[in-house]
Amino acid sequence: GTVAEKVMLEPISWIEALYFAVSTVTTVGYGDYNPVQGTRHRRLVHTIFITFHMAYIVVGVGTLGAAVALLLESQLHHPIKSTRSLSATVGRAAIGCAALVCTGALAMSSIEQWDLLQGMYWAVVTLSTVGYGHIVPQSEQGRLFAVAFMLVGISLEVAL
C-alpha cells in the first residue's frame, strides 16, 4: 500500500505514503490526502488499493469476530471462574483507554504544537477510527507518530 501510494500520489515522501496507507488500512482516513484527484491511472491504482484493503479489513474483522464468538461460546458452556468482578474489569479497561487518549494527546500536542484539547480531540477521533480530517498531523514527525498510534493504539483499544 505504501509503495502504491508513493507512486500514485507523487510527489509525496515515503513517510506521507506510509501515513496515508496506514490511515486507510486502519479505517481512520483523515481525508488530508485525496488520491482520487488526478489522472485515470491514479484512480485505477486507488481503486485497486482500496479494493485490496476492503478485503483485508473484512477478513480481519471476520477473523476477530470468529475468535470472539468462540471465546463467548466457551465461556457460556464452560465458564472459567474469575477472581475479578465485571466492574473491576470495565474500570481497568476505562483507565487503559484514558491512558491511550492521554498518551496520544500529549505526544501530538507536543509534536504539532497543538493545545491539549486539540490533541485530545485528535486522539479520540483517531482511536474511534472516525477520522473527520480537520485536525491532522502536518509534520513528518507527527505523521510517523500517527502511524504508530493508529497501529498500536487501535490494537490496544481492541484488546482492552
N, C-alpha and C positions, 0 to 999 in steps of 0.2 A: 504494500500500500504506500509506503514512504517513497519508494522509487517511482511508482506510477504518479504520485502527486508531484514529485520533483520535476518529472518530465512534463506533466500536464499543466502545472501552474508556473512554469518558467516565466520570469526569473525570481525564484524564491530560494532561500537557503535550505540546507538539509534539515536544520532544526525546525524551520517553518513547515517543511514537508512532513516530518515526523509528528509535529504538533497537530497538523490537520488530520493525518491518518489515525492517530490515537483518539482525537476528539470525535472522529467519525465512528471508529470501532466501539468506543465506549458509549456511543449514542449521545454524548454531551452536545456536540455540534453547535459551537458558539455562533457560527454564522459570519465570522470575520473574514473567511475565505469563501469565495463562491466559484467553484470550478466549472459551473455551467456556463459562465460567461466566456465567450471566446469562439473558437472555430469549431467546426463539426468534429474534427479529430479529438479535441478536448472533451466534447460531450460524449463521444463514443468511449473514451478511456474512463471518464467519470461514470458512465452507465455500467461498464464492466466492473469498476471498483466498487460501486455501491451494491451491485447485484451480488458480488462475492461476499461482501460484508453483511448483507442481509441474511444470506445463507449461513454465514459464520455465527451471527447473533442467534438465529433461530435454532441452530444445532446446539449452541452453548446454553441458551435458555431451556431448550428441551432436555438436555442432559442434566442441568441443575434441577429442573422440575422433577425429573425421574428420580434423582437422588433424594430430594426432599420427600417425595411420595413414598419411596422405600423406607426412609427413616421414620416417617409418620406411621406407616403400616407396622413396622417392627415395634414401635412404641405402643401402639394400640393393642397389638396382640401379645406382646411380650414386654411389658413396661419394665424399665430399669429404675430401681429405687434411687432417687436423687436426694442429696442432702441439702440442696438449695431450693428455696421457695421460688415460685413464679415471680413474685415482686422483687426478690433479690436479683434474679436473672435479668428482668426488664431494667432494673436500676443500673446494673453493670453495663448493659448494652447502651443505655441512655448516656452514661458517663463516657463510654467509649466513643459514641457518635459525637458528643460535645467536644471531646478531646481532638477528634479528627477535624471538626469545623474550626476550632481554635488554632490548631496547627496550620491549616491551610490559610486561614485569615491572617495570622501573624506573619507567616512567610511571604505571602503575596503583598501584604501591606508594606512590608519592608522592601521587597524586590521592586515593586511597581510604584512605590511612593503613594499608595492609596491611604485613605483614612481607614480606621479599623472597621467601621460599618460597611464600607465598600468591600473590604477583604472578607468580612463575614458573609455578606450577600453573595460574593463570588464563590466562596467555599460551599455554601448551601446549594446554590444553583448547580454547581459542578457535581457535588455528591448526589444530588437528586437526578442528575443527567438531563435536566431541563434545558440548560444552555441557551438563555434568551439572546445573548450576543451583544448587549450594550455595555457590559463591563467584561473586558477580555484582556489578557496579558499583551503588552505591546513590545516588550523587550525579548531578546532571545533567552536570557536567563529566566524570565517569567514563563516563557513557553516551555522551557525544559522542566521547570518546576511543575507546570500544569500537566505535562506528560506523566511525570512520576506520580503526582497527586491523583490524576484520573485512574491510573492503573492500580496503584497501591491503595488509595483511599476508597475507591468504589469496591475493590475486592475485600478490604477490611470491613466496610459497611455491610456488605452481604454476609460476611462471616458473623458479624455482630447480630 
